[in-house]
C-alpha cells in the first residue's frame, strides 16, 4: 500500500472515529458538557500509538453531515486521481514479470 493510499485510509478511519464520537455524544442530548478521552491508532503489529495533539470535539448533526460529505468528496477525487497511476503501475509490473518469466 503506497503512502497516499495509507493517508487516505487513515483519513477515512479518522472520519469514522470522529463520526462515532459525535454520534455517541449526541445520544445523550446534553446541551453542555465536556468530552474527554484519547485518540490512538493500533498498528498491524498491535502497537498502540497515541495521537496526543488531535483535537476532539462534538459538532452539531448538520455540521457533522457536511464535514463527512466534504471528506468523502475529497477522498473520491483523490482516488480518481490515483487510480490511473495504480492501473499503469500494475500493467508495468505484469509486463516486467512477463519479460523476466516471473509469476505474480
C-alpha positions in Angstrom: 0.0 0.0 0.0 1.6 3.3 -1.0 1.7 6.4 1.3 -1.2 8.2 -0.5 -3.4 5.2 -0.1 -2.3 4.8 3.6 -3.0 8.5 4.2 -6.4 8.2 2.6 -7.3 5.1 4.6 -6.2 6.9 7.8 -8.3 10.0 6.9 -11.3 7.8 6.3 -10.7 5.9 9.6 -10.3 9.2 11.4 -13.5 10.4 9.9 -15.2 7.2 11.0 -13.8 7.7 14.5 -14.9 11.3 14.5 -18.4 10.3 13.4 -18.6 7.6 16.1 -17.6 10.0 18.8 -20.0 12.6 17.5 -22.9 10.1 17.2 -22.4 8.6 20.7 -22.0 12.0 22.3 -25.2 13.2 20.5 -27.2 10.4 22.0 -27.1 12.0 25.4 -28.9 15.1 24.2 -27.0 17.2 26.7 -26.6 20.8 25.6 -23.5 21.4 27.7 -20.7 19.1 28.9 -17.2 18.1 28.5 -15.8 15.5 26.1 -12.5 13.9 27.0 -10.5 10.9 26.0 -7.5 9.8 23.9 -7.2 9.2 20.2 -4.8 6.5 19.1 -4.2 4.1 16.3 -3.3 0.4 16.5 -0.7 -0.8 14.1 -0.7 -4.2 12.4 1.8 -5.3 15.0 -0.7 -4.5 17.7 1.3 -1.4 18.9 -0.8 1.5 20.2 0.3 4.9 19.1 -1.3 7.8 21.0 -2.1 10.9 18.9 -1.7 13.5 21.6 -2.2 16.6 19.5 -5.5 15.6 18.0 -8.4 17.8 18.9 -11.7 16.0 19.5 -14.9 17.9 19.6 -18.6 17.3 19.1 -20.3 19.1 16.2 -24.0 19.6 15.6 -25.6 16.9 13.4 -25.8 19.1 10.3 -22.2 20.3 10.6 -21.2 16.6 11.0 -23.0 15.6 7.9 -21.5 18.4 5.9 -18.0 17.5 7.2 -18.4 13.9 6.2 -19.7 14.8 2.8 -16.8 17.1 2.2 -14.2 14.5 3.3 -15.9 11.8 1.2 -15.9 14.0 -1.9 -12.2 14.8 -1.3 -11.4 11.1 -0.9 -13.3 10.2 -4.1 -11.3 12.9 -6.0 -8.0 11.6 -4.7 -9.0 8.0 -5.6 -10.0 9.1 -9.1 -6.6 10.8 -9.5 -4.6 7.8 -8.1 -6.5 5.0 -9.9 -4.9 5.6 -13.4 -1.5 5.7 -11.8 -2.2 2.5 -9.9 -3.5 0.8 -13.0 -0.4 1.8 -15.0 1.9 0.6 -12.3 0.1 -2.8 -12.2 0.4 -3.0 -16.0 4.2 -2.3 -15.8 4.6 -4.9 -13.1 2.8 -7.5 -15.1 4.8 -6.7 -18.2 8.1 -6.8 -16.2 7.1 -10.2 -14.7 6.2 -11.5 -18.1 9.5 -10.4 -19.6 11.5 -11.9 -16.7 9.5 -15.0 -16.7 8.3 -14.5 -13.1 5.0 -15.5 -11.6 2.8 -12.9 -10.0 
